[in-house]
Amino acid sequence: MFTGLIEGQGVVREIRQEDVGVRLEIQVPPEFAGEGKLGDSIAINGCCLTVIELHDGLWSFQAGPETLAKTTLGQLTVGSHVNLERSLPADGRLGGHFVQGHVDGVGQVAKIESDGEWITIWFSAPPALTHQMVAKGSITVEGVSLTLVEVETDRFSVALIPHTLEVTTLGEKQVGDGVNLETDIIGKYMDKMLGATR
């Protein structure tokens, strides 16, 4: 379980083909280096992966064909920056919202509107996902917990403050870029329950 509050950015140092999947080697921020251990769950751009090796600030992960096909991780290249979050300890503070690290689908940056240092980004998304969203509710984009501003049939918007733009990869996004999306788990359950009565 995660919160969607990004703890730092990593840099992809190596992508190695392994049978049908890939091995990702990521340079983690200095504050991560002394705390990780084998088997830890880490959200990489919102996708939960397991640490399989670590040394000298380089952590390795494996991603299978399903993960590569259903998330933006398959689009990473050497040098790509990624959002990182360690799993939430049982006694930790929940500053964002409950994030599982299970990506529901991939959206795209549709429009970027600037207002001084702030920006509003519109993302296109499958209607099946926007159906689980509500204005002022929560959405996870590339692992970042955000508040929904407007929700339409096939797109939604979020407003980003300068801090979020600086400490996450969202400040680098351009129109057309793909993003990992995870809807709020409460919305998923509500959608399922209401669907059973329709």
N, C-alpha and C positions, 0 to 999 in steps of 0.2 A: 504494500500500500504506500502511496505517495501523496503529496499535497499540491503539486504543481508550482511550488516555489523553487525556482532554479537556484542551485547552490554554486554553480560555476559553469564555465564553458571549457570543453575539451577540444583537442585537435586530432583529427584522424591522421595517424602516421603510416599505417599500412593496411591494405585490404588484400587478403590472400584467399584465393579460391580453395575450398576444401570440399571435395566431392560435389554434392549438390548445393552446398551452402558456402558461406564465407566466414573468415576469421577477421575481426576488426581489432586493430591495435590503436588505442586512443591514449594520447598524453593527457593526463588529468591535471587539474589545478594543484599547486603545491599543498594546499590545505587538505586535499584528499589523500595525498601520497602515504602518510603514516597511519591512516585509519582503515584502509581497505583490507579485505581478506578474501580468500578463495570462497566462492559460493555466494558472495553478496549479490543482492538484487540492485541493479542500477537502472534508472530510467534515462535512456538516451533518446533525445528528441521525443520523449513521451512513451517510448517503447521499452518495456521491462526486459532486460537481458541479464545474464549471470556472468560474474567475473570468473574466468577459467584460468587466468594466469596474471601475475602482476610483478613488476620489477622496475626499479628506477623511475617511478612515476608513469610507467606505461602499463595500462590495463588492457587485457585481451578478452574478447567476447566472441561468441559464435552466433550467427544468424542463419536460420534455415530458409528454404525456398518460399514457404508461406509468409514468413516475416518480410523477406525481401520483396515479395510481390504485393503485399497488402499495406506496406508502410513506405515512408520516404527513405528508409535506410538503404534500399537498393540503389538510390541515386547519389549516395555519398561518394566522394572522391578523396584521394590523399590531399590533405590540407584543409578539408571541410571543417568548419566549426560546428560543434554539437552542444546542445543544452544537456546538462547533467544534474541529476538529483538522486541522492541516496535514499533508501527506503526509510519510512517514518518509524522511529522507535515507539514502543508502546507508551512510553511516558513523554513523548515529544509533543510539541505544540502544533496544532492544526491551523496554520495561517491561511491556507488556500481553501481547497475543498478535497473530498476524498477522490483520489485518482488511482486507478488500478494499474495503469501502465499497459493496458490492453487496447491497442489502437482499433477504433471502429471503422475507420475509412480514411481516405486521403482527399483533401480539398485543395483548392488553388487560390492564390492571391488574385482577386478580381479587380480591386481598385484601391488606391492609396490616396487618402486626402490629408493634406498637411494643414495644421493650424498653429503656426509658431513652432515650438518645440514638440508639440503633441501631434500625433497622427491618428486617424481613423482608418482601419483596414477592413475592407469587405472581402470575405472569402466565399467562393462558390462551394457548395457541398451537396451531396446526394439528398433528395427530399426525405428519405428514410431517416436521415440523421437530423435534419432541421426540424422534423416532426417531434423530436425529443428535446428541443430547445425552447426556452422562453426568455423574453426580454428580462434583463436583470438577473437571469440565472447564470450558471457557471458552464464554461466550456474549456477544454484543454486543447491548446494549439501548440504543436511541437513541444509538448511537455509543460507548457506554461498555463497556469490557472488564470483565466480571464473572465471578466464579466461581459455578458452579451448586452449589446446596446439595442440593435434591431434584428429581428428574425423574419425572413421571408421564405417563400416556398423552396427556393434552391440557393439561398445565400444568407449570410449573417454578417454583422459588423461588431467590431470591438474598438474601444478607444485605448490607446497606449500612451502611458506617461513616459517622460524622458528616461527615468530610471529603468523601466522595463526594456526600452529600446537599447539602452547601454549594456545591460547585464545579460541579455538573451540574444539569440540569433534572429529574433523578429525584426530588429533594426536593420538587418541586411537583406530582408526579403524584397523581391521585385515582383511586379505583376507577371503572372504565369507560373510562379514557383509553387511547387507542391508542398503541402503541410500535413502532418499527422493530426487527426482529430479523434478525441475521445469525449463522448457526451457524458453528462452527469449520470451516475448510476441510479439516482432517484428517478430521473426522467425515463430511464430504460424500464425500470420496474413498473412505473405508472403506465407507460405505453403498452406494456405486455398485459397488465391487468385490465386496462380499458379496452384493449383489442379483444380480450376474451368475452367482453360483454356486448360488443358491437355486432 
